[in-house]
Amino acid sequence: MLVGGAVWGQTSDKASLQKERDRITKQLATTQALLTQAQSNRSDAAAKVSLLNKQIQLREKLVRHHQASIRSLERSMRGTDTEIRTLEGHVAALKDEYARMVQQAYRMKLSTNPLLFVFAAEDFSQAALRFRLVQSYTEVRKDQVAQIEGAQIDLAEQRVVLNEEKAAVESALAEQQAERDALQRDQSKRTALVNELKAEESRLLKAQKAQEKERQRLSDEIRRIIEAELEAERASAAGEFALTPAGK
């Protein structure tokens, strides 16, 4: 009776352990399915990461393009500044020269009444010379005025161009900053995505390892019980044989 009770208890334990092992086996199947799905998700995420990398590369190219554009605009601005300073010097020189001509004309009485200057000549030859001088002076004065006005117009146009270039530089800088911000957001998304995938896969692998260990422990315990049952059966069979006529 004691042997039978022990065997029955072991059988009950074995059934409970087998039931627990079956539960663990199902958990392992679920974990493996989740792990497979996680690996598939990682593959999809890797494709997304690859796409993000391409977007980042494109933005980096745009950033480099704008940096080159900014450097080019800065060189253009420096050149324009040089041209403006040159024109300003030219305008100043023309004004100085014109002022000297006006002063000289005043001394020669050309600016008040050129005809008096011509008729005051001592002879015809001197009158003709003074007439040509008056004509020459008038033309030169007109040319000087035209040059000054043209230079001033060029200077004003150069300043307009400079302002436009400055506006273009500011716009390029703002666009570059926006692209850098977008680049940083993409990098953050990529980092978060990779970290999330690594954490999920690590968690599933850890759970799978623990479940495998528990299933192995249950299998070892079930095997021990089976071996005990077999030993009990052999002992019982030997006892029964001893009670038979043949055993006696």
C-alpha positions as CSV (number, residue, x, y, z in Angstrom):
1,M,0.0,0.0,0.0
2,L,2.8,2.4,0.8
3,V,4.5,1.6,-2.5
4,G,1.3,2.1,-4.3
5,G,0.6,5.4,-2.5
6,A,4.1,6.6,-3.4
7,V,3.6,5.7,-7.0
8,W,0.3,7.4,-7.2
9,G,1.8,10.5,-5.7
10,Q,4.6,10.5,-8.1
11,T,2.2,10.0,-11.0
12,S,0.2,13.0,-9.8
13,D,3.4,15.0,-9.6
14,K,4.4,13.9,-13.0
15,A,1.0,14.9,-14.5
16,S,1.3,18.3,-12.9
17,L,4.8,18.7,-14.1
18,Q,3.9,17.6,-17.6
19,K,1.0,20.1,-17.6
20,E,3.4,22.9,-16.5
21,R,5.9,21.8,-19.2
22,D,3.2,21.9,-21.8
23,R,2.4,25.4,-20.7
24,I,6.0,26.5,-20.9
25,T,6.3,24.9,-24.3
26,K,3.4,27.0,-25.5
27,Q,5.0,30.1,-24.0
28,L,8.2,29.2,-25.9
29,A,6.2,28.9,-29.2
30,T,4.6,32.3,-28.5
31,T,8.0,33.8,-27.6
32,Q,9.5,32.4,-30.8
33,A,6.7,33.8,-32.9
34,L,7.2,37.2,-31.2
35,L,10.9,37.0,-31.8
36,T,10.4,36.1,-35.4
37,Q,8.0,39.1,-35.7
38,A,10.5,41.3,-34.0
39,Q,13.2,40.1,-36.4
40,S,10.9,40.9,-39.3
41,N,10.2,44.3,-37.8
42,R,13.9,44.8,-37.4
43,S,14.3,44.0,-41.1
44,D,11.5,46.5,-42.0
45,A,13.1,49.0,-39.6
46,A,16.5,48.5,-41.2
47,A,14.9,49.4,-44.5
48,K,13.5,52.5,-42.9
49,V,16.9,53.3,-41.4
50,S,18.5,52.9,-44.8
51,L,15.9,55.3,-46.2
52,L,16.7,57.7,-43.3
53,N,20.4,57.4,-44.1
54,K,19.7,58.4,-47.7
55,Q,17.6,61.3,-46.6
56,I,20.4,62.4,-44.3
57,Q,22.9,62.1,-47.1
58,L,20.7,64.2,-49.3
59,R,20.4,66.8,-46.6
60,E,24.1,66.8,-46.0
61,K,24.6,67.4,-49.7
62,L,22.2,70.3,-49.6
63,V,24.0,71.7,-46.6
64,R,27.3,71.5,-48.3
65,H,25.7,73.1,-51.4
66,H,24.4,76.0,-49.4
67,Q,27.7,76.4,-47.6
68,A,29.4,76.6,-51.0
69,S,26.8,79.1,-52.2
70,I,27.3,81.2,-49.1
71,R,31.0,81.2,-49.6
72,S,30.5,82.2,-53.2
73,L,28.1,85.0,-52.2
74,E,30.5,86.3,-49.6
75,R,33.2,86.4,-52.3
76,S,30.8,88.2,-54.6
77,M,30.0,90.7,-51.8
78,R,33.6,91.4,-51.1
79,G,34.2,92.0,-54.8
80,T,31.1,94.2,-55.0
81,D,32.4,96.2,-52.0
82,T,35.7,96.6,-53.7
83,E,34.0,97.9,-56.9
84,I,31.9,100.3,-54.9
85,R,34.9,101.7,-53.2
86,T,36.6,102.0,-56.6
87,L,33.5,103.9,-58.0
88,E,33.3,106.1,-54.9
89,G,37.0,107.0,-55.5
90,H,36.3,107.6,-59.2
91,V,33.3,109.8,-58.4
92,A,35.4,111.8,-55.8
93,A,38.2,112.3,-58.4
94,L,35.7,113.4,-61.1
95,K,34.1,115.9,-58.6
96,D,37.5,117.2,-57.7
97,E,38.5,117.6,-61.3
98,Y,35.2,119.3,-62.2
99,A,35.7,121.7,-59.3
100,R,39.1,122.7,-60.5
101,M,37.7,123.3,-64.0
102,V,34.9,125.5,-62.6
103,Q,37.5,127.5,-60.6
104,Q,39.6,127.9,-63.7
105,A,36.7,128.9,-65.8
106,Y,35.7,131.5,-63.3
107,R,39.2,133.0,-63.4
108,M,38.9,133.0,-67.2
109,K,35.4,134.5,-67.1
110,L,34.1,131.6,-69.1
111,S,31.4,130.7,-66.7
112,T,29.7,134.1,-66.8
113,N,29.9,135.2,-70.4
114,P,32.0,133.1,-72.9
115,L,31.3,135.5,-75.8
116,L,32.9,138.4,-73.9
117,F,36.0,136.2,-73.4
118,V,36.1,135.6,-77.2
119,F,35.5,139.2,-78.3
120,A,38.1,140.5,-75.9
121,A,40.7,138.9,-78.0
122,E,43.4,141.2,-79.5
123,D,43.1,139.8,-83.0
124,F,41.2,137.3,-85.1
125,S,43.6,134.5,-84.5
126,Q,43.4,134.9,-80.8
127,A,39.6,135.1,-81.0
128,A,39.5,131.9,-83.0
129,L,41.7,130.2,-80.4
130,R,39.5,131.4,-77.6
131,F,36.3,130.2,-79.4
132,R,37.8,126.7,-79.8
133,L,38.8,126.8,-76.1
134,V,35.2,127.8,-75.2
135,Q,33.8,124.9,-77.3
136,S,36.3,122.4,-75.9
137,Y,35.6,123.5,-72.3
138,T,31.9,123.2,-72.8
139,E,32.2,119.7,-74.2
140,V,34.6,118.6,-71.5
141,R,32.3,119.9,-68.9
142,K,29.4,118.0,-70.4
143,D,31.5,114.8,-70.5
144,Q,32.6,115.3,-66.9
145,V,29.0,115.8,-65.7
146,A,27.9,112.7,-67.7
147,Q,30.7,110.6,-66.2
148,I,29.8,111.7,-62.7
149,E,26.2,111.0,-63.3
150,G,26.9,107.6,-64.9
151,A,29.3,106.6,-62.1
152,Q,26.7,107.6,-59.5
153,I,24.0,105.5,-61.3
154,D,26.4,102.5,-61.4
155,L,27.1,103.0,-57.7
156,A,23.4,103.0,-56.9
157,E,22.9,99.8,-59.0
158,Q,25.8,98.1,-57.3
159,R,24.3,98.9,-53.9
160,V,21.0,97.4,-55.0
161,V,22.8,94.2,-56.2
162,L,24.7,94.1,-52.9
163,N,21.4,94.3,-50.9
164,E,19.9,91.5,-53.0
165,E,23.0,89.3,-52.4
166,K,22.8,90.0,-48.7
167,A,19.1,88.9,-48.7
168,A,20.1,85.8,-50.7
169,V,22.8,85.0,-48.1
170,E,20.3,85.4,-45.2
171,S,17.8,83.2,-47.0
172,A,20.4,80.5,-47.7
173,L,21.5,80.6,-44.0
174,A,17.9,80.2,-42.8
175,E,17.3,77.3,-45.3
176,Q,20.5,75.7,-44.1
177,Q,19.5,75.9,-40.5
178,A,16.1,74.4,-41.3
179,E,17.8,71.5,-43.1
180,R,20.2,71.0,-40.2
181,D,17.2,70.8,-37.8
182,A,15.5,68.3,-40.1
183,L,18.7,66.3,-40.2
184,Q,18.9,66.2,-36.4
185,R,15.3,65.1,-36.2
186,D,16.0,62.3,-38.6
187,Q,19.0,61.2,-36.6
188,S,16.9,61.2,-33.4
189,K,14.3,59.0,-35.1
190,R,16.9,56.6,-36.3
191,T,18.6,56.3,-32.9
192,A,15.3,55.8,-31.1
193,L,14.2,53.2,-33.7
194,V,17.4,51.2,-33.4
195,N,17.4,51.3,-29.6
196,E,13.8,50.2,-29.5
197,L,14.5,47.2,-31.7
198,K,17.6,46.2,-29.8
199,A,15.7,46.4,-26.5
200,E,12.7,44.4,-27.8
201,E,14.9,41.7,-29.3
202,S,17.0,41.5,-26.1
203,R,13.9,41.2,-23.9
204,L,12.5,38.3,-26.1
205,L,15.8,36.5,-26.2
206,K,16.1,36.8,-22.4
207,A,12.6,35.4,-21.9
208,Q,13.2,32.6,-24.4
209,K,16.4,31.6,-22.5
210,A,14.5,31.6,-19.2
211,Q,11.6,29.5,-20.6
212,E,14.1,27.0,-22.1
213,K,15.8,26.7,-18.8
214,E,12.5,26.1,-17.0
215,R,11.3,23.6,-19.6
216,Q,14.6,21.7,-19.2
217,R,14.2,21.7,-15.4
218,L,10.6,20.3,-15.7
219,S,11.8,17.7,-18.2
220,D,14.6,16.6,-15.8
221,E,12.0,16.3,-13.0
222,I,9.6,14.3,-15.1
223,R,12.4,12.0,-16.2
224,R,13.4,11.5,-12.5
225,I,9.7,10.6,-11.6
226,I,9.5,8.2,-14.6
227,E,12.7,6.5,-13.5
228,A,11.3,6.2,-9.9
229,E,8.1,4.8,-11.3
230,L,9.9,2.2,-13.3
231,E,12.1,1.3,-10.3
232,A,8.9,0.9,-8.2
233,E,7.3,-1.3,-10.8
234,R,10.4,-3.5,-10.9
235,A,10.4,-3.8,-7.1
236,S,6.7,-4.6,-7.1
237,A,7.1,-7.2,-9.8
238,A,10.0,-8.8,-7.9
239,G,7.9,-8.9,-4.7
240,E,5.0,-10.5,-6.4
241,F,7.3,-13.1,-8.0
242,A,8.6,-14.0,-4.6
243,L,5.1,-14.9,-3.3
244,T,4.4,-17.3,-6.2
245,P,5.2,-21.0,-6.0
246,A,8.0,-20.5,-8.5
247,G,9.4,-17.8,-6.3
248,K,9.3,-20.1,-3.3
